[in-house]
């Protein structure tokens, strides 16, 4: 796939929002944030592990500017995405959390959903699946993409 252009499909509505990308791989974090900007007015921030992700999400919520969506890697040091998701739910986080993970073994989807994630997207399919995730969970505004 290297060298292939990223094609942004046209939409009658674009999305906007505040997204937290939690991933221990800085290249994936940065690439995901850059990719998100192709789909509308999306402000994204990255967290290097589940602990930092929890702290950032709760702090943003408490300041009155909660994230509209959290994209959560599940296999991270310090605090993995499963426990980070469970903590966020225990702390009253009601917003969408989507597992964006390399975990693709049988049962991994169910494990993510059981931890409290709203959806499961294998990283291998992220480019294909993220547009529909963004349009499902982020606020929409009229206009061209």
C-alpha positions as CSV (number, residue, x, y, z in Angstrom):
1,X,0.0,0.0,0.0
2,X,3.0,2.3,0.3
3,X,2.8,5.0,-2.3
4,X,-0.9,4.7,-2.9
5,X,-2.8,8.0,-2.6
6,X,-5.4,8.3,0.2
7,X,-8.8,8.9,-1.5
8,X,-11.3,10.8,0.6
9,X,-14.8,9.8,-0.5
10,X,-17.2,12.7,-1.1
11,X,-20.0,13.2,1.5
12,X,-22.9,15.6,1.5
13,X,-22.0,16.3,5.1
14,X,-18.6,16.7,6.7
15,X,-17.8,15.9,10.3
16,X,-16.2,18.0,13.0
17,X,-15.2,17.2,16.5
18,X,-12.6,16.5,19.1
19,X,-10.8,13.1,18.9
20,X,-8.3,11.5,21.2
21,X,-6.0,8.9,19.6
22,X,-4.5,6.6,22.3
23,X,-1.6,4.6,20.9
24,X,1.9,3.8,22.1
25,X,3.4,3.9,18.6
26,X,4.1,7.6,17.9
27,X,4.1,7.1,14.1
28,X,0.6,5.5,14.2
29,X,-0.6,8.2,16.5
30,X,0.7,11.0,14.3
31,X,-0.5,9.3,11.1
32,X,-4.0,8.7,12.5
33,X,-4.3,12.4,13.6
34,X,-3.2,13.5,10.1
35,X,-5.6,11.1,8.5
36,X,-8.5,12.4,10.6
37,X,-8.0,15.9,9.4
38,X,-8.9,14.7,5.8
39,X,-12.5,14.2,6.9
40,X,-13.5,17.6,8.2
41,X,-12.8,20.0,11.0
42,X,-11.4,17.4,13.4
43,X,-9.2,18.5,16.2
44,X,-7.2,15.5,17.4
45,X,-4.7,14.9,20.2
46,X,-2.6,11.9,20.9
47,X,-1.8,10.0,24.1
48,X,1.1,7.6,24.4
49,X,-0.6,5.0,26.6
50,X,-3.8,4.2,28.4
51,X,-3.0,6.0,31.6
52,X,-2.3,9.2,29.8
53,X,-5.4,8.7,27.6
54,X,-7.6,8.3,30.7
55,X,-6.1,11.4,32.3
56,X,-6.5,13.5,29.2
57,X,-10.1,12.3,28.6
58,X,-11.2,12.9,32.2
59,X,-9.5,16.3,32.3
60,X,-11.1,17.4,29.1
61,X,-14.5,16.3,30.2
62,X,-14.1,18.1,33.6
63,X,-13.1,21.3,31.8
64,X,-16.3,21.1,29.8
65,X,-14.6,20.2,26.5
66,X,-15.0,16.4,26.3
67,X,-13.7,14.4,23.4
68,X,-16.4,13.4,20.9
69,X,-14.6,10.1,20.2
70,X,-11.7,8.1,21.6
71,X,-9.7,5.8,19.3
72,X,-8.0,3.3,21.6
73,X,-5.2,0.9,20.9
74,X,-5.6,-2.1,23.0
75,X,-2.1,-3.4,23.4
76,X,0.0,-0.8,25.2
77,X,2.5,-0.5,28.1
78,X,1.7,1.3,31.3
79,X,-2.0,0.7,31.0
80,X,-3.5,-1.3,28.1
81,X,-6.6,-0.2,26.2
82,X,-8.8,-2.8,27.9
83,X,-8.1,-1.5,31.4
84,X,-8.1,2.1,30.2
85,X,-11.5,1.6,28.7
86,X,-12.8,-0.1,31.8
87,X,-11.5,2.9,33.9
88,X,-13.0,5.5,31.7
89,X,-16.4,3.7,32.0
90,X,-16.1,3.5,35.8
91,X,-15.3,7.2,35.9
92,X,-18.6,7.9,34.0
93,X,-17.2,8.3,30.5
94,X,-20.2,7.9,28.3
95,X,-18.8,8.9,25.0
96,X,-17.8,6.5,22.2
97,X,-14.6,4.5,22.5
98,X,-13.5,2.6,19.4
99,X,-10.9,-0.1,19.7
100,X,-8.4,0.6,16.9
101,X,-6.1,-2.4,17.3
102,X,-3.8,-4.9,15.8
103,X,-5.5,-7.6,17.8
104,X,-7.2,-9.8,15.2
105,X,-7.5,-13.3,16.7
106,X,-10.8,-15.0,17.2
107,X,-12.5,-13.5,20.2
108,X,-10.6,-10.2,20.2
109,X,-13.6,-8.2,19.0
110,X,-15.7,-9.6,21.8
111,X,-12.9,-8.9,24.3
112,X,-12.8,-5.2,23.2
113,X,-16.6,-4.9,23.4
114,X,-16.7,-6.6,26.8
115,X,-14.1,-4.0,28.1
116,X,-16.6,-1.2,27.2
117,X,-15.6,-0.3,23.6
118,X,-18.5,0.7,21.3
119,X,-16.8,-0.7,18.2
120,X,-13.8,-2.7,17.1
121,X,-11.7,-1.8,14.0
122,X,-8.5,-3.8,13.2
123,X,-5.7,-1.5,12.2
124,X,-5.3,-3.4,9.0
125,X,-8.8,-2.1,7.9
126,X,-8.6,1.4,9.5
127,X,-8.3,3.4,6.3
128,X,-11.5,1.6,5.0
129,X,-13.5,1.6,8.2
130,X,-12.6,5.0,9.9
131,X,-14.8,7.2,7.5
132,X,-17.9,5.4,8.6
133,X,-16.9,5.5,12.2
134,X,-16.3,9.2,12.0
135,X,-19.7,9.8,10.4
136,X,-21.4,7.6,13.0
137,X,-20.0,9.3,16.1
138,X,-18.9,12.9,15.2
139,X,-21.2,15.9,14.8
140,X,-22.1,16.7,11.2
141,X,-22.3,19.9,9.3
142,X,-23.6,20.7,5.9
143,X,-21.1,21.2,3.1
144,X,-18.7,19.4,0.8
145,X,-16.0,17.2,2.2
